Protein backbone atom coordinates (compact mmCIF):
# COMPACT_ATOMS: atom_id res chain seq x y z
CA UNK A 1 0.00 0.00 0.00
CA UNK A 2 2.84 2.38 0.87
CA UNK A 3 4.50 1.71 -2.47
CA UNK A 4 1.24 2.46 -4.29
CA UNK A 5 0.78 5.74 -2.44
CA UNK A 6 4.36 6.72 -3.27
CA UNK A 7 3.99 5.74 -6.94
CA UNK A 8 0.75 7.71 -7.19
CA UNK A 9 2.42 10.80 -5.71
CA UNK A 10 5.40 10.52 -8.07
CA UNK A 11 3.10 10.03 -11.05
CA UNK A 12 1.11 13.14 -10.08
CA UNK A 13 4.32 15.17 -9.74
CA UNK A 14 5.48 13.86 -13.13
CA UNK A 15 2.29 15.02 -14.85
CA UNK A 16 2.58 18.40 -13.12
CA UNK A 17 6.24 18.69 -14.27
CA UNK A 18 7.50 18.87 -10.69
CA UNK A 19 9.73 15.77 -10.56
CA UNK A 20 13.47 16.07 -10.12
CA UNK A 21 15.67 13.95 -12.43
CA UNK A 22 16.24 11.52 -9.56
CA UNK A 23 12.49 11.15 -8.95
CA UNK A 24 11.85 10.58 -12.68
CA UNK A 25 14.49 7.86 -12.70
CA UNK A 26 12.89 6.24 -9.63
CA UNK A 27 9.43 6.41 -11.23
CA UNK A 28 10.75 4.69 -14.35
CA UNK A 29 12.25 1.98 -12.15
CA UNK A 30 9.07 1.42 -10.14
CA UNK A 31 6.72 1.18 -13.10
CA UNK A 32 8.89 -1.50 -14.71
CA UNK A 33 8.53 -3.77 -11.70
CA UNK A 34 6.03 -6.54 -12.42
CA UNK A 35 4.20 -6.22 -9.09
CA UNK A 36 3.44 -2.54 -9.85
CA UNK A 37 2.20 -3.03 -13.41
CA UNK A 38 -1.49 -3.45 -12.59
CA UNK A 39 -1.59 -0.47 -10.24
CA UNK A 40 0.23 1.79 -12.68
CA UNK A 41 -2.13 0.70 -15.46
CA UNK A 42 -5.11 1.81 -13.36
CA UNK A 43 -3.43 5.16 -12.64
CA UNK A 44 -2.98 5.96 -16.32
CA UNK A 45 -6.42 4.64 -17.27
CA UNK A 46 -7.93 6.94 -14.64
CA UNK A 47 -5.92 9.90 -15.92
CA UNK A 48 -6.94 9.20 -19.53
CA UNK A 49 -10.58 9.18 -18.48
CA UNK A 50 -10.21 12.72 -17.18
CA UNK A 51 -8.63 14.19 -20.31
CA UNK A 52 -9.55 14.60 -23.96
CA UNK A 53 -8.45 11.37 -25.64
CA UNK A 54 -10.03 11.80 -29.04
CA UNK A 55 -7.83 10.35 -31.81
CA UNK A 56 -5.19 12.76 -33.06
CA UNK A 57 -5.02 13.78 -36.68
CA UNK A 58 -2.10 12.39 -38.65
CA UNK A 59 -0.15 15.67 -38.51
CA UNK A 60 -0.83 16.14 -34.78
CA UNK A 61 0.23 12.57 -34.08
CA UNK A 62 3.50 13.03 -35.97
CA UNK A 63 4.19 16.23 -34.03
CA UNK A 64 3.40 14.52 -30.74
CA UNK A 65 5.73 11.61 -31.47
CA UNK A 66 8.50 14.01 -32.43
CA UNK A 67 8.11 15.91 -29.15
CA UNK A 68 8.06 12.70 -27.09
CA UNK A 69 11.25 11.47 -28.73
CA UNK A 70 12.90 14.80 -28.02
CA UNK A 71 11.89 14.56 -24.36
CA UNK A 72 13.18 11.01 -23.96
CA UNK A 73 16.48 11.70 -25.67
CA UNK A 74 17.07 14.65 -23.38
CA UNK A 75 16.08 12.59 -20.36
CA UNK A 76 18.46 9.77 -21.30
CA UNK A 77 21.31 12.22 -21.79
CA UNK A 78 20.60 13.76 -18.40
CA UNK A 79 21.14 10.37 -16.73
CA UNK A 80 24.50 9.50 -18.33
CA UNK A 81 26.91 8.85 -15.41
CA UNK A 82 29.79 10.75 -17.07
CA UNK A 83 27.85 13.97 -16.66
CA UNK A 84 27.42 14.50 -12.90
CA UNK A 85 25.77 17.92 -13.21
CA UNK A 86 22.13 18.07 -12.16
CA UNK A 87 19.84 18.53 -15.11
CA UNK A 88 16.37 19.97 -14.94
CA UNK A 89 13.55 18.33 -16.78
CA UNK A 90 14.28 19.50 -20.35
CA UNK A 91 10.79 20.04 -21.72
CA UNK A 92 7.55 21.16 -20.18
CA UNK A 93 4.75 18.89 -21.35
CA UNK A 94 1.44 20.71 -21.27
CA UNK A 95 -0.46 17.82 -22.82
CA UNK A 96 -1.20 14.81 -20.60
CA UNK A 97 -1.23 12.58 -23.67
CA UNK A 98 2.39 13.50 -24.41
CA UNK A 99 3.46 12.97 -20.81
CA UNK A 100 1.95 9.52 -20.68
CA UNK A 101 3.30 8.67 -24.16
CA UNK A 102 6.81 9.43 -22.84
CA UNK A 103 6.30 6.78 -20.19
CA UNK A 104 4.95 4.29 -22.72
CA UNK A 105 8.21 4.20 -24.60
CA UNK A 106 10.15 2.92 -21.60
CA UNK A 107 7.60 0.40 -20.31
CA UNK A 108 7.60 -3.34 -20.78
CA UNK A 109 5.77 -4.82 -23.76
CA UNK A 110 2.89 -6.17 -21.65
CA UNK A 111 2.16 -2.72 -20.22
CA UNK A 112 2.41 -1.17 -23.67
CA UNK A 113 -0.20 -3.63 -24.88
CA UNK A 114 -2.53 -2.75 -22.03
CA UNK A 115 -2.45 0.94 -22.91
CA UNK A 116 -2.75 0.28 -26.62
CA UNK A 117 -5.84 -1.77 -25.85
CA UNK A 118 -7.19 0.99 -23.60
CA UNK A 119 -6.94 3.58 -26.37
CA UNK A 120 -8.29 1.17 -29.00
CA UNK A 121 -11.26 0.13 -26.87
CA UNK A 122 -12.01 3.75 -25.99
CA UNK A 123 -11.86 4.83 -29.63
CA UNK A 124 -13.96 1.89 -30.81
CA UNK A 125 -16.52 2.71 -28.12
CA UNK A 126 -16.70 6.28 -29.39
CA UNK A 127 -17.31 5.03 -32.93
CA UNK A 128 -19.89 2.49 -31.78
CA UNK A 129 -21.76 5.13 -29.80
CA UNK A 130 -21.80 7.44 -32.83
CA UNK A 131 -23.12 4.76 -35.21
CA UNK A 132 -26.74 5.27 -36.22
CA UNK A 133 -29.13 3.33 -38.40
CA UNK A 134 -31.94 4.39 -40.70
CA UNK A 135 -34.41 1.75 -41.91
CA UNK A 136 -37.25 1.89 -44.42
CA UNK A 137 -39.91 -0.77 -44.72
CA UNK A 138 -41.85 -1.66 -47.84
CA UNK A 139 -43.85 1.33 -49.01
CA UNK A 140 -41.61 3.83 -47.20
CA UNK A 141 -38.92 6.27 -48.37
CA UNK A 142 -36.75 8.52 -46.19
CA UNK A 143 -34.33 11.42 -46.58
CA UNK A 144 -31.29 12.09 -44.40
CA UNK A 145 -28.54 14.74 -44.29
CA UNK A 146 -25.23 13.61 -42.73
CA UNK A 147 -22.91 15.67 -40.52
CA UNK A 148 -20.79 16.73 -43.53
CA UNK A 149 -23.77 17.94 -45.58
CA UNK A 150 -24.13 14.77 -47.68
CA UNK A 151 -27.74 14.11 -48.75
CA UNK A 152 -29.18 10.60 -49.01
CA UNK A 153 -32.56 9.51 -50.40
CA UNK A 154 -33.25 6.02 -49.05
CA UNK A 155 -35.54 3.77 -51.10
CA UNK A 156 -38.09 1.34 -49.60
CA UNK A 157 -36.95 -1.84 -47.84
CA UNK A 158 -33.44 -0.44 -47.25
CA UNK A 159 -31.06 -0.02 -44.32
CA UNK A 160 -28.18 2.41 -43.99
CA UNK A 161 -25.74 2.58 -41.08
CA UNK A 162 -23.71 5.76 -40.66
CA UNK A 163 -21.60 7.75 -38.19
CA UNK A 164 -21.99 11.37 -37.17
CA UNK A 165 -18.22 11.81 -37.26
CA UNK A 166 -15.17 10.78 -39.27
CA UNK A 167 -13.88 7.23 -38.95
CA UNK A 168 -10.12 6.96 -39.52
CA UNK A 169 -10.28 10.08 -41.74
CA UNK A 170 -13.06 8.55 -43.85
CA UNK A 171 -16.77 9.24 -44.14
CA UNK A 172 -18.25 5.76 -44.15
CA UNK A 173 -21.71 4.21 -44.42
CA UNK A 174 -23.02 0.68 -44.88
CA UNK A 175 -25.94 0.13 -47.24
CA UNK A 176 -28.27 -2.82 -47.73
CA UNK A 177 -30.86 -1.72 -50.27
CA UNK A 178 -30.99 1.29 -52.56
CA UNK A 179 -30.18 4.97 -52.12
CA UNK A 180 -29.38 8.07 -54.12
CA UNK A 181 -26.39 10.05 -52.81
CA UNK A 182 -25.34 13.68 -53.20
CA UNK A 183 -21.97 13.58 -51.43
CA UNK A 184 -20.52 16.82 -50.09
CA UNK A 185 -17.09 17.46 -51.61
CA UNK A 186 -14.13 16.87 -49.30
CA UNK A 187 -10.92 15.68 -50.95
CA UNK A 188 -9.19 15.03 -47.63
CA UNK A 189 -11.91 12.71 -46.38
CA UNK A 190 -13.19 10.23 -49.00
CA UNK A 191 -16.75 8.95 -48.73
CA UNK A 192 -17.07 5.15 -48.72
CA UNK A 193 -20.18 2.98 -49.07
CA UNK A 194 -19.88 -0.64 -47.96
CA UNK A 195 -22.30 -3.05 -49.62
CA UNK A 196 -21.21 -6.58 -48.79
CA UNK A 197 -18.15 -7.26 -50.95
CA UNK A 198 -18.78 -4.20 -53.12
CA UNK A 199 -17.20 -0.94 -52.04
CA UNK A 200 -17.99 2.47 -53.55
CA UNK A 201 -15.64 5.40 -52.94
CA UNK A 202 -16.06 9.05 -53.93
CA UNK A 203 -14.84 12.50 -52.95
CA UNK A 204 -17.89 14.55 -53.87
CA UNK A 205 -20.44 13.53 -56.50
CA UNK A 206 -24.01 12.29 -57.09
CA UNK A 207 -24.89 8.68 -57.88
CA UNK A 208 -27.26 5.84 -57.13
CA UNK A 209 -26.39 2.55 -55.42
CA UNK A 210 -28.66 -0.49 -55.59
CA UNK A 211 -27.36 -3.31 -53.40
CA UNK A 212 -30.05 -5.46 -51.86
CA UNK A 213 -28.25 -8.29 -50.06
CA UNK A 214 -30.96 -10.79 -51.10
CA UNK A 215 -30.32 -10.05 -54.79
CA UNK A 216 -27.33 -11.18 -56.82
CA UNK A 217 -26.88 -8.07 -58.95
CA UNK A 218 -25.72 -4.73 -57.49
CA UNK A 219 -25.58 -1.50 -59.51
CA UNK A 220 -23.83 1.85 -59.13
CA UNK A 221 -24.96 4.57 -61.56
CA UNK A 222 -23.09 7.89 -61.76
CA UNK A 223 -24.85 11.19 -62.39
CA UNK A 224 -22.01 13.64 -61.69
CA UNK A 225 -18.35 13.35 -60.74
CA UNK A 226 -16.11 10.29 -60.60
CA UNK A 227 -16.84 7.12 -58.62
CA UNK A 228 -14.52 4.22 -57.81
CA UNK A 229 -16.19 0.84 -57.33
CA UNK A 230 -14.22 -2.11 -55.99
CA UNK A 231 -14.87 -5.81 -55.49
CA UNK A 232 -13.36 -7.19 -52.29
CA UNK A 233 -12.43 -10.67 -51.19
CA UNK A 234 -13.86 -12.27 -48.06
CA UNK A 235 -10.77 -10.89 -46.27
CA UNK A 236 -11.50 -7.36 -47.58
CA UNK A 237 -8.65 -7.46 -50.10
CA UNK A 238 -9.27 -5.60 -53.36
CA UNK A 239 -9.78 -8.03 -56.24
CA UNK A 240 -10.87 -5.69 -59.04
CA UNK A 241 -11.87 -2.08 -59.58
CA UNK A 242 -13.66 0.15 -62.08
CA UNK A 243 -13.61 3.94 -62.36
CA UNK A 244 -16.94 5.45 -63.40
CA UNK A 245 -17.77 8.81 -64.95
CA UNK A 246 -21.21 10.37 -65.59
CA UNK A 247 -23.57 8.14 -67.59
CA UNK A 248 -21.63 5.03 -66.61
CA UNK A 249 -22.72 2.12 -64.47
CA UNK A 250 -20.98 -0.63 -62.51
CA UNK A 251 -22.56 -4.08 -62.33
CA UNK A 252 -21.45 -6.38 -59.53
CA UNK A 253 -22.57 -10.02 -59.66
CA UNK A 254 -22.52 -11.34 -56.13
CA UNK A 255 -23.15 -14.95 -57.19
CA UNK A 256 -20.29 -15.11 -59.68
CA UNK A 257 -18.00 -12.55 -58.00
CA UNK A 258 -17.58 -10.38 -61.09
CA UNK A 259 -17.44 -6.62 -61.54
CA UNK A 260 -17.97 -4.85 -64.87
CA UNK A 261 -18.84 -1.39 -66.15
CA UNK A 262 -20.83 -0.04 -69.06
CA UNK A 263 -22.04 3.24 -70.57
CA UNK A 264 -25.72 4.15 -70.49
CA UNK A 265 -27.75 6.58 -72.62
CA UNK A 266 -29.28 8.57 -69.78
CA UNK A 267 -29.33 8.89 -66.00
CA UNK A 268 -32.87 10.26 -65.88
CA UNK A 269 -34.22 7.07 -64.30
CA UNK A 270 -32.05 7.27 -61.15
CA UNK A 271 -32.68 11.01 -60.78
CA UNK A 272 -36.44 10.46 -60.95
CA UNK A 273 -36.31 7.52 -58.56
CA UNK A 274 -35.13 9.66 -55.64
CA UNK A 275 -38.43 11.53 -56.01
CA UNK A 276 -40.50 8.36 -56.14
CA UNK A 277 -40.90 8.12 -59.92
CA UNK A 278 -39.93 4.76 -61.40
CA UNK A 279 -38.80 4.98 -65.01
CA UNK A 280 -38.31 1.97 -67.31
CA UNK A 281 -36.98 1.53 -70.82
CA UNK A 282 -37.41 -2.09 -71.86
CA UNK A 283 -37.25 -3.57 -68.35
CA UNK A 284 -38.68 -7.09 -67.82
CA UNK A 285 -42.06 -6.83 -66.11
CA UNK A 286 -41.08 -9.15 -63.19
CA UNK A 287 -38.41 -6.58 -62.21
CA UNK A 288 -40.98 -3.79 -62.44
CA UNK A 289 -43.41 -5.72 -60.26
CA UNK A 290 -40.61 -6.39 -57.74
CA UNK A 291 -40.11 -2.61 -57.45
CA UNK A 292 -43.85 -2.01 -57.06
CA UNK A 293 -43.99 -4.54 -54.21
CA UNK A 294 -41.31 -2.60 -52.33
CA UNK A 295 -42.88 0.80 -52.98
CA UNK A 296 -46.46 -0.23 -52.14
CA UNK A 297 -45.99 -3.17 -49.77
CA UNK A 298 -48.59 -5.16 -51.70
CA UNK A 299 -48.69 -8.69 -53.13
CA UNK A 300 -48.62 -8.61 -56.96
CA UNK A 301 -48.66 -11.82 -59.00
CA UNK A 302 -48.08 -12.33 -62.74
CA UNK A 303 -49.51 -14.85 -65.18
CA UNK A 304 -46.79 -16.52 -67.27
CA UNK A 305 -47.77 -14.45 -70.31
CA UNK A 306 -47.41 -11.18 -68.42
CA UNK A 307 -44.01 -12.24 -67.09
CA UNK A 308 -42.55 -12.31 -70.61
CA UNK A 309 -43.32 -8.64 -71.31
CA UNK A 310 -41.00 -5.66 -71.31
CA UNK A 311 -42.02 -2.38 -69.71
CA UNK A 312 -41.58 1.21 -70.96
CA UNK A 313 -42.70 4.39 -69.24
CA UNK A 314 -42.73 6.36 -65.97
CA UNK A 315 -44.75 5.44 -62.90
CA UNK A 316 -45.36 7.93 -60.08
CA UNK A 317 -45.41 5.94 -56.84
CA UNK A 318 -46.87 8.87 -54.93
CA UNK A 319 -50.17 7.96 -56.62
CA UNK A 320 -52.46 5.14 -55.38
CA UNK A 321 -51.45 1.61 -56.36
CA UNK A 322 -54.66 1.04 -58.37
CA UNK A 323 -53.74 3.86 -60.76
CA UNK A 324 -50.14 2.68 -61.21
CA UNK A 325 -51.10 -0.96 -61.81
CA UNK A 326 -53.73 -0.02 -64.37
CA UNK A 327 -51.06 2.06 -66.11
CA UNK A 328 -48.73 -0.96 -66.18
CA UNK A 329 -51.50 -3.25 -67.46
CA UNK A 330 -52.26 -0.81 -70.30
CA UNK A 331 -48.54 -0.58 -71.19
CA UNK A 332 -48.17 -4.36 -71.65
CA UNK A 333 -51.65 -5.15 -72.96
CA UNK A 334 -52.69 -7.09 -69.88
CA UNK A 335 -55.56 -6.88 -67.40
CA UNK A 336 -55.18 -6.52 -63.65
CA UNK A 337 -57.67 -7.53 -60.99
CA UNK A 338 -57.71 -7.29 -57.23
CA UNK A 339 -57.79 -10.52 -55.24
CA UNK A 340 -58.13 -11.36 -51.55
CA UNK A 341 -54.33 -11.46 -51.31
CA UNK A 342 -53.43 -8.49 -53.52
CA UNK A 343 -53.34 -8.05 -57.30
CA UNK A 344 -53.06 -10.39 -60.28
CA UNK A 345 -52.04 -9.69 -63.91
CA UNK A 346 -53.49 -11.76 -66.74
CA UNK A 347 -52.49 -11.86 -70.39
CA UNK A 348 -50.05 -9.43 -71.90
CA UNK A 349 -47.74 -8.74 -74.77
CA UNK A 350 -47.28 -12.40 -75.82
CA UNK A 351 -50.98 -12.49 -76.82
CA UNK A 352 -50.29 -10.10 -79.67
C-alpha positions in Angstrom: 0.0 0.0 0.0 2.8 2.4 0.9 4.5 1.7 -2.5 1.2 2.5 -4.3 0.8 5.7 -2.4 4.4 6.7 -3.3 4.0 5.7 -6.9 0.8 7.7 -7.2 2.4 10.8 -5.7 5.4 10.5 -8.1 3.1 10.0 -11.0 1.1 13.1 -10.1 4.3 15.2 -9.7 5.5 13.9 -13.1 2.3 15.0 -14.9 2.6 18.4 -13.1 6.2 18.7 -14.3 7.5 18.9 -10.7 9.7 15.8 -10.6 13.5 16.1 -10.1 15.7 14.0 -12.4 16.2 11.5 -9.6 12.5 11.2 -9.0 11.8 10.6 -12.7 14.5 7.9 -12.7 12.9 6.2 -9.6 9.4 6.4 -11.2 10.8 4.7 -14.3 12.2 2.0 -12.2 9.1 1.4 -10.1 6.7 1.2 -13.1 8.9 -1.5 -14.7 8.5 -3.8 -11.7 6.0 -6.5 -12.4 4.2 -6.2 -9.1 3.4 -2.5 -9.8 2.2 -3.0 -13.4 -1.5 -3.4 -12.6 -1.6 -0.5 -10.2 0.2 1.8 -12.7 -2.1 0.7 -15.5 -5.1 1.8 -13.4 -3.4 5.2 -12.6 -3.0 6.0 -16.3 -6.4 4.6 -17.3 -7.9 6.9 -14.6 -5.9 9.9 -15.9 -6.9 9.2 -19.5 -10.6 9.2 -18.5 -10.2 12.7 -17.2 -8.6 14.2 -20.3 -9.5 14.6 -24.0 -8.4 11.4 -25.6 -10.0 11.8 -29.0 -7.8 10.4 -31.8 -5.2 12.8 -33.1 -5.0 13.8 -36.7 -2.1 12.4 -38.6 -0.1 15.7 -38.5 -0.8 16.1 -34.8 0.2 12.6 -34.1 3.5 13.0 -36.0 4.2 16.2 -34.0 3.4 14.5 -30.7 5.7 11.6 -31.5 8.5 14.0 -32.4 8.1 15.9 -29.1 8.1 12.7 -27.1 11.3 11.5 -28.7 12.9 14.8 -28.0 11.9 14.6 -24.4 13.2 11.0 -24.0 16.5 11.7 -25.7 17.1 14.7 -23.4 16.1 12.6 -20.4 18.5 9.8 -21.3 21.3 12.2 -21.8 20.6 13.8 -18.4 21.1 10.4 -16.7 24.5 9.5 -18.3 26.9 8.9 -15.4 29.8 10.8 -17.1 27.9 14.0 -16.7 27.4 14.5 -12.9 25.8 17.9 -13.2 22.1 18.1 -12.2 19.8 18.5 -15.1 16.4 20.0 -14.9 13.5 18.3 -16.8 14.3 19.5 -20.3 10.8 20.0 -21.7 7.5 21.2 -20.2 4.7 18.9 -21.4 1.4 20.7 -21.3 -0.5 17.8 -22.8 -1.2 14.8 -20.6 -1.2 12.6 -23.7 2.4 13.5 -24.4 3.5 13.0 -20.8 1.9 9.5 -20.7 3.3 8.7 -24.2 6.8 9.4 -22.8 6.3 6.8 -20.2 4.9 4.3 -22.7 8.2 4.2 -24.6 10.2 2.9 -21.6 7.6 0.4 -20.3 7.6 -3.3 -20.8 5.8 -4.8 -23.8 2.9 -6.2 -21.7 2.2 -2.7 -20.2 2.4 -1.2 -23.7 -0.2 -3.6 -24.9 -2.5 -2.8 -22.0 -2.5 0.9 -22.9 -2.8 0.3 -26.6 -5.8 -1.8 -25.8 -7.2 1.0 -23.6 -6.9 3.6 -26.4 -8.3 1.2 -29.0 -11.3 0.1 -26.9 -12.0 3.7 -26.0 -11.9 4.8 -29.6 -14.0 1.9 -30.8 -16.5 2.7 -28.1 -16.7 6.3 -29.4 -17.3 5.0 -32.9 -19.9 2.5 -31.8 -21.8 5.1 -29.8 -21.8 7.4 -32.8 -23.1 4.8 -35.2 -26.7 5.3 -36.2 -29.1 3.3 -38.4 -31.9 4.4 -40.7 -34.4 1.8 -41.9 -37.2 1.9 -44.4 -39.9 -0.8 -44.7 -41.9 -1.7 -47.8 -43.8 1.3 -49.0 -41.6 3.8 -47.2 -38.9 6.3 -48.4 -36.7 8.5 -46.2 -34.3 11.4 -46.6 -31.3 12.1 -44.4 -28.5 14.7 -44.3 -25.2 13.6 -42.7 -22.9 15.7 -40.5 -20.8 16.7 -43.5 -23.8 17.9 -45.6 -24.1 14.8 -47.7 -27.7 14.1 -48.8 -29.2 10.6 -49.0 -32.6 9.5 -50.4 -33.2 6.0 -49.0 -35.5 3.8 -51.1 -38.1 1.3 -49.6 -36.9 -1.8 -47.8 -33.4 -0.4 -47.3 -31.1 0.0 -44.3 -28.2 2.4 -44.0 -25.7 2.6 -41.1 -23.7 5.8 -40.7 -21.6 7.8 -38.2 -22.0 11.4 -37.2 -18.2 11.8 -37.3 -15.2 10.8 -39.3 -13.9 7.2 -39.0 -10.1 7.0 -39.5 -10.3 10.1 -41.7 -13.1 8.5 -43.9 -16.8 9.2 -44.1 -18.2 5.8 -44.1 -21.7 4.2 -44.4 -23.0 0.7 -44.9 -25.9 0.1 -47.2 -28.3 -2.8 -47.7 -30.9 -1.7 -50.3 -31.0 1.3 -52.6 -30.2 5.0 -52.1 -29.4 8.1 -54.1 -26.4 10.0 -52.8 -25.3 13.7 -53.2 -22.0 13.6 -51.4 -20.5 16.8 -50.1 -17.1 17.5 -51.6 -14.1 16.9 -49.3 -10.9 15.7 -51.0 -9.2 15.0 -47.6 -11.9 12.7 -46.4 -13.2 10.2 -49.0 -16.8 9.0 -48.7 -17.1 5.1 -48.7 -20.2 3.0 -49.1 -19.9 -0.6 -48.0 -22.3 -3.1 -49.6 -21.2 -6.6 -48.8 -18.2 -7.3 -50.9 -18.8 -4.2 -53.1 -17.2 -0.9 -52.0 -18.0 2.5 -53.6 -15.6 5.4 -52.9 -16.1 9.1 -53.9 -14.8 12.5 -52.9 -17.9 14.6 -53.9 -20.4 13.5 -56.5 -24.0 12.3 -57.1 -24.9 8.7 -57.9 -27.3 5.8 -57.1 -26.4 2.6 -55.4 -28.7 -0.5 -55.6 -27.4 -3.3 -53.4 -30.1 -5.5 -51.9 -28.2 -8.3 -50.1 -31.0 -10.8 -51.1 -30.3 -10.0 -54.8 -27.3 -11.2 -56.8 -26.9 -8.1 -59.0 -25.7 -4.7 -57.5 -25.6 -1.5 -59.5 -23.8 1.8 -59.1 -25.0 4.6 -61.6 -23.1 7.9 -61.8 -24.9 11.2 -62.4 -22.0 13.6 -61.7 -18.4 13.3 -60.7 -16.1 10.3 -60.6 -16.8 7.1 -58.6 -14.5 4.2 -57.8 -16.2 0.8 -57.3 -14.2 -2.1 -56.0 -14.9 -5.8 -55.5 -13.4 -7.2 -52.3 -12.4 -10.7 -51.2 -13.9 -12.3 -48.1 -10.8 -10.9 -46.3 -11.5 -7.4 -47.6 -8.7 -7.5 -50.1 -9.3 -5.6 -53.4 -9.8 -8.0 -56.2 -10.9 -5.7 -59.0 -11.9 -2.1 -59.6 -13.7 0.1 -62.1 -13.6 3.9 -62.4 -16.9 5.4 -63.4 -17.8 8.8 -64.9 -21.2 10.4 -65.6 -23.6 8.1 -67.6 -21.6 5.0 -66.6 -22.7 2.1 -64.5 -21.0 -0.6 -62.5 -22.6 -4.1 -62.3 -21.4 -6.4 -59.5 -22.6 -10.0 -59.7 -22.5 -11.3 -56.1 -23.1 -15.0 -57.2 -20.3 -15.1 -59.7 -18.0 -12.6 -58.0 -17.6 -10.4 -61.1 -17.4 -6.6 -61.5 -18.0 -4.8 -64.9 -18.8 -1.4 -66.2 -20.8 0.0 -69.1 -22.0 3.2 -70.6 -25.7 4.2 -70.5 -27.7 6.6 -72.6 -29.3 8.6 -69.8 -29.3 8.9 -66.0 -32.9 10.3 -65.9 -34.2 7.1 -64.3 -32.1 7.3 -61.1 -32.7 11.0 -60.8 -36.4 10.5 -60.9 -36.3 7.5 -58.6 -35.1 9.7 -55.6 -38.4 11.5 -56.0 -40.5 8.4 -56.1 -40.9 8.1 -59.9 -39.9 4.8 -61.4 -38.8 5.0 -65.0 -38.3 2.0 -67.3 -37.0 1.5 -70.8 -37.4 -2.1 -71.9 -37.3 -3.6 -68.3 -38.7 -7.1 -67.8 -42.1 -6.8 -66.1 -41.1 -9.2 -63.2 -38.4 -6.6 -62.2 -41.0 -3.8 -62.4 -43.4 -5.7 -60.3 -40.6 -6.4 -57.7 -40.1 -2.6 -57.5 -43.8 -2.0 -57.1 -44.0 -4.5 -54.2 -41.3 -2.6 -52.3 -42.9 0.8 -53.0 -46.5 -0.2 -52.1 -46.0 -3.2 -49.8 -48.6 -5.2 -51.7 -48.7 -8.7 -53.1 -48.6 -8.6 -57.0 -48.7 -11.8 -59.0 -48.1 -12.3 -62.7 -49.5 -14.9 -65.2 -46.8 -16.5 -67.3 -47.8 -14.5 -70.3 -47.4 -11.2 -68.4 -44.0 -12.2 -67.1 -42.5 -12.3 -70.6 -43.3 -8.6 -71.3 -41.0 -5.7 -71.3 -42.0 -2.4 -69.7 -41.6 1.2 -71.0 -42.7 4.4 -69.2 -42.7 6.4 -66.0 -44.7 5.4 -62.9 -45.4 7.9 -60.1 -45.4 5.9 -56.8 -46.9 8.9 -54.9 -50.2 8.0 -56.6 -52.5 5.1 -55.4 -51.5 1.6 -56.4 -54.7 1.0 -58.4 -53.7 3.9 -60.8 -50.1 2.7 -61.2 -51.1 -1.0 -61.8 -53.7 0.0 -64.4 -51.1 2.1 -66.1 -48.7 -1.0 -66.2 -51.5 -3.2 -67.5 -52.3 -0.8 -70.3 -48.5 -0.6 -71.2 -48.2 -4.4 -71.6 -51.6 -5.1 -73.0 -52.7 -7.1 -69.9 -55.6 -6.9 -67.4 -55.2 -6.5 -63.6 -57.7 -7.5 -61.0 -57.7 -7.3 -57.2 -57.8 -10.5 -55.2 -58.1 -11.4 -51.6 -54.3 -11.5 -51.3 -53.4 -8.5 -53.5 -53.3 -8.0 -57.3 -53.1 -10.4 -60.3 -52.0 -9.7 -63.9 -53.5 -11.8 -66.7 -52.5 -11.9 -70.4 -50.0 -9.4 -71.9 -47.7 -8.7 -74.8 -47.3 -12.4 -75.8 -51.0 -12.5 -76.8 -50.3 -10.1 -79.7 
